[in-house]
Amino acid sequence: MQTRRLGNSDLHITPVGFGAWAIGGGGWAFAWGAQDDADSVAAIREAIDLGVNWIDTAAVYGLGHSEEVVAKALAGVANRPYVFTKCARVWDADRQIGKSLKADSIRRECEASLRRLKVDVIDLYQVHWPEPDEDIEEGWQTVLRLRDEGKVRWVGVSNFSAEQMARVAKFGPITSLQPPYSMVRPEVEESILPYCEANGIGVIAYSPMASGLLTGAMTRERVAAMPADDWRKEKNRHYQEPLLTRNLNLVELLRAVGGRHGRSPGEVAVAWVLRHPAVTAAIVGARRPGQLRELVGAADWRLRPTEVDEIGAFLAANPG
């Protein structure tokens, strides 16, 4: 698999990376339902075998559990991938999630992530959310200090607007941005991706398949049967009507486009994201072995311009 340089860093990453959100397991506010850790470990190791050279996680995924599972999966692995994680979300003994960009809080988060991941340095440390907004400068200066101290190698942001990136960049360069980007959430094309492209900021797109909606495996019946603690059921508007019907129709178009090339709808969705010149790579989640194998081909495959136009015409006629 080819690699691409991430922003101003010395990290050369594969166009597809392993996303570790869902493997955090159940029992927290943005869970994807119960998850078998053995399946998670096997999925991560399969990703490495397929050539994927980075894993993206966050402290808040499973309230620390995702990082622990990543560490378990990488124990004894000779060809270790880069590990990216995030800060700015904290939780209490009642598992209630809070927002903090204060320096002492981020330092505690970093030390806890280092322990859970069982590493001496984090390859890419990202500010997960720009919240509270008034503290983004303090948070960014803190991660820069962690980089200077050798706790982390490179630093980036996630979910920041172009204006927020401009506010913090004066303190030190941003290596990467991690925004939501997919056919059903293309808003970052307006100002955020152009800002990154103009300023040499790498882009790691998350949810390129709209949290599983564009994989081709999702059906109306499967959505209805989602467990109560799957965050998508209640908190993701693209899983609700009237957008659900529109999005399932979009999947049928992706199925037709992919069928011309022997590709799945999920591969079409990921390839669509990777087509944008500002995008360095896309995060692809997997909860069990076999899932990533069906999608990793998107890393080196490109849609025809006519197919990009075909998808664009559907999106224009069916706005979300």
Secondary structure, DSSP 4 states (H G I P E B T S, - for coil): ---EE-TTSS-EE-SEEEE-SGGG-SSSTT-BS---HHHHHHHHHHHHHTT--EEE--TTTTTTHHHHHHHHHHTT-SSPPEEEEEESEEE-TT--EEE---HHHHHHHHHHHHHHHT-SSEEEEEE----SGGGHHHHHHHHHHHHHTTSEEEEEEES--HHHHHHHHTTS---EEE-B-BTTB-GGGTTHHHHHHHTT-EEEEB-TTTTTTTSS---HHHHHT--TTBHHHHH-GGGSTTHHHHHHHHHHHHHHHHHTTT--HHHHHHHHHHTSTT--EEEEE-SSTTTGGGTGGGGG----HHHHHHHHHHHHHS--
